[in-house]
């Protein structure tokens, strides 16, 4: 039983690090996120959030991605910091 808290990328603040647990969506959006390298056990850092909250920029594997808020909500992470 895993009791560690999980959150979505949308719940993290800039500078926070998370490890991807799973991508909680289907179809083209899911495939796009996986193609961008958002895979289980990948560490990512929230770089910044737009003033209106959309998009959210994340850093992983040395590059930066912008996620729409609905995409950020579907990336479930274990917060690491």
Secondary structure, DSSP 8 states (H G I E B T S, - for coil): ---S--EEGGG--TT-EEEEEEE---HHHHHHHHHTT--TT-EEEEEEE-TTS-SEEEEETTEEEEE-HHHHHHEEEEE--
